[in-house]
Amino acid sequence: MIQTFQQNLPHGITLSCRASGEPGRPVLLFLHGFPEAAFVWDPLLEHFARPENGGYRCVAPNLRGFEQSSAPVDVAAYRAKHLVADIAALIAIEAGSAPLECLVAHDWGGAVAWNLANQRPELARRLAIVNSPHPGTFLRELKTNPRQQQASAYMNFLIRPDAEQLLAEDDFRRLFGFLTNGAPTPWLTEEVRQQYREVWSRGLTGGCNYYRASPIRPPTPQDPGAAAIELPHSMLTVSLPTLVLWAMDDVALPPELVDGLDGYIPKLTLEKVEGASHWIVHERPQLVAQRLAAFLLSNP
């Protein structure tokens, strides 16, 4: 059973959360992406809370700017350091002095998780990433690979000042297009569509501000984007045992993004999933649960 609650953080941000499992149990924390919300994790929250699957305390916050979480007006409030601070504070509340058993993240949630794992590795025992590019390989591909530059061109649309108005037009036609990419999408039932409508109807500015606040995007004649960024190796390494589950049919994040990950993550488990798209959490929840369960039981 999913519980929902508002969690007030010490620095003034409130995160609306979804959870399953008893407080005090080892914690799994799940971070969603764009244009999603915490509800996408519901099947996994319920699965891992069951005693036969570990009996974990499973929590999925809506990131700042999404659903009913705090949505600061200032674009600078969506920079990585603030997003990491939110999740670090939530971990302290949910896990106390113990680290998370695992931080699980997809898409923009993964961008937060990569940063947190680099900066605050003591907060989690393990990291599991689902189709969220590591900043080192993402920068490399955005700088040098025309295929990735084209695949990420939508990022430059989302920073337009009128992006949220355009996304809301015609019953969120463009946003549903992100989810379907013109292909049959059996998981996108009318019930799921309505869940998305309810989230998007609360406002899209917060989600768009993630893109506006980040310089990691394809270069254009007007904006150097990723071409102007150099990050030291020390900001890109992850010492935690890390599972990267990568759906190979992701049109926005081509497979080249997993090349060279072992140069940043010594304890890497990389699993490629053929025939799945960026929305693998929706498409193949049982497979995601299975692979995550095996990772949780593996020796770090």
N, C-alpha and C positions, 0 to 999 in steps of 0.2 A: 504494500500500500504506500502511495506517495503522500508525504506531508509537504505543505508549503508554509513558508514563514519569511518574515522580514528580519534580516540580521543587521543590527547596527554595529558599525566598526568604530574603533576608538578615534579615528581621524575624520569622522563626520560623514562618511559614505554609508549608505544602506544598500545591501544586496538582497534582492528577493531570491529565495533559494527553494529548491526541491530536494527532498531527502527520503531515504528509506533505511530501515535498520535502527537498532538501538544506540542512543548516545553512549559513549564510553567504550564501544567496540573499536577495533582498528579501523582507520578511516581510509576510504577511497574518495578522491575529489575529482570531479569531472568538469572540464571547461569547454564550453561550446564556441562556435565561430559565427561568421556572418554569412547569410542573413538569418541565422538560426536563433535559438534561445535554449534555456536549460531543459525544456521538455523533451528535446531530442534524445536525451539520455535515459528517459523513464524505463525502457525495458532493461537496461543494464543496472540501474539503481535497484530495481526489484529483484533482478537475478542474483546479484552479489550480496544482497541483504539476507537471502535465505540461508538457514543454518547449513544446509548441504553444500552450499557454494561459498562458504567462508564466514557467513554471518557478519559481514562488514557493516559499518556505518557508512552509507553512500550519500554523498552530498553533491549537488550540481547547482552552483550559483548562476544567476543571470549576471553577466559582467556589467560593469558600470555602463550606462547608456542604453541598456537593453531591458525590455519588458517593464517591470516596476522597480528596477534598481535606480539608484540616484543617477541623474543625467546632467552633469555639469555643463554649463553653456560654453565655457572657454575651451577651444580646441586643444590648447596645451594640456588640459586636464586628462587627455587621452594618451599621453606619452607613456612609454613603457614603464618608467619608474613608478608612476602612479598606479598602473594596472597591477604591477608586481606587489606593491604595497597593499592593495586590496586583498589579494589572494594570501599573502603572508599573514595578514591580520585574521582572515577567516580560518586559516590553518591553526593559528594559535587558539582560537575559540573552540574549534571542533576537535582538535587532536590534543590540546593542552601541551604538556612538555614532551610528548612523544612525537616522532615524525609521522607523516602520512605513510601508510603502506605503499600507496602509489598515487601519483598525479597523472591523470588521464586527460588528454586534450586533443582537440580537432581544430583545424583551420586557425582563426585568430586566437582561439584559446591556446593553441599550440605556440603561437608567438609569445604569449605571456609565459607559458610553461618553460619554453627554452630559456628565456631570460631568468626566470626564478631558479631553475636548476643550475644555471651558471653562477648566479649571485648568492643564492641561499640554499646550497645543496643539503644543509643539515635539516631542512624542513621535510624531506621526503626520502624514503628508502629506495624508491624506484620511480622511473618516468616512462610513460607510455604515450606515444605520439601517433595520431592517425591523420595522415595526409595534411601535414602542416610543415612547410619547408623550414629546414634549419637555416638560420640567418647567414651562415657562411656559404653554403651552396646556393642559396637564393640570390645573394649578392653577386656571386660569380656568374650565375646564369643570366641574371638581368643585365649585367654588364656586357656579356660576350655572346649570348645565344639569341639570335633573332626569333627563334621559335618561342622561347620563354618571354621575350619582350612582347610578342604578339599575343601570347596566351594571357599575359597580365595587363593588356591594354585597358581592360575594364576598370582597373584601379584609377586610371586618369579620368574616367567618366565619374567615378564615385567621389572625387574631390571637387567636382563642379559645385558652384554655390546653389544651383537648382537641382542637384542630384536627388534629394529626397522627394521633391515635388514630382519629378519625372518618374521615379520608382513607384510612387503611389497611384499613378494614372491607370485608368482602365482596369480596376480591380487588381492592382499590383502585377500587371502583365509582365513587366521586365523582371521582377523578382521571381515570379514563378518560372520564367524562362531560364533564370540561373539554375533552378532546381531540375529542370527537365532537359535543357540543352537540345530541345527539339526531338527527344527520343521518348519512347514509351516509358512511363514511370509508374509501375503498379503500386509502389508504396505510397504515392502521393494521392491518397484517398480524399474524399470530400471532408472527412473528419480531420485529417492532417492539414488539409488546405485551410480549414477554419481555425485550427490552432495557430497557423502562421498568420492568418489575417488578424487575429486578435492581438498578436504580438506587434505586428507591423503597424496596426492602427493606433498604437500607443505612441508612435513616433519613430522616425528613421534617422533623425539627425545624429543621435549618439553613435549608431553603427557607422554612418558615413564619416564621423569624426575620427574613427580609428585610422582611416585611410588619409584623412587630411593631416593628422598629427605625425604620420610616419613618412620619412623621406625615401623609404625603400619601395620604389615603384619604377616602372620603365622610364628611361630618359626620353625627353622630347626636346624639340628645338627651343622651347621656352623654359624648360626645367630639366637640369641634369639628373635629378632623381638619384637612383642607385649609383650612377657613374661618379658622383661626387663623394661617395662614402668609402672610407677605409676603416675597418674594425680590427683591432689587434687580436691575435689568436687567443689571448687570455680571456677575451670577452665572448668567445665562441665555444670553449671547451665545456663538456659535461662529464663529470666524474661518476654520476649515478648509473647503475645498470639501466639501460634504456632499450625499450622495444619500439621500433618504428614499423608500423603496419601501413603498407603503402598500396592503395588501389591503383592499378596500372592504367586504367582508362580515364584518369582525371584529366580533363581537357585544359584546365587552368594550371595544373601543376604536373608537367611532363616527368617521365621517369628519370631523366638526367639529374633531377634534384637529389636523388639518393646516392649518386656517384660521389665517392670521397667522404661519406659520413664518418667512416672509421678513423679519419684523420682528426676528427673533433671529439669522438665518443669512443673511448677505449673499450667500454663494456657494452657493445652494441649487439642487439639482436634485430636483424632486418628481415622482415617477411613481406614478400610481394604477393599481391592478390590479383590474379588475372580476372578479367570480366567484371570488375567493379569500378565504380566511378568515385568522384570526390565525396559523394553522399553515401558512402559505404555504411555509415552508422545506421542510416535508414534502410538501406538495401539488404544488408547482411548482418543484422544485430546478433544473430546466434553465432556466426563466425567470429565477430569481434569479441563476443563474450568468451568463446572457446579459446581464442589465442591469448586474450588477456589473462584468463584463468591459468593457462599453462605457464605464462610468464611469471605470474605471482607465485607459482609453486616451484619455479626453477631456482637453482643456486645462483646467487648474485656473483 
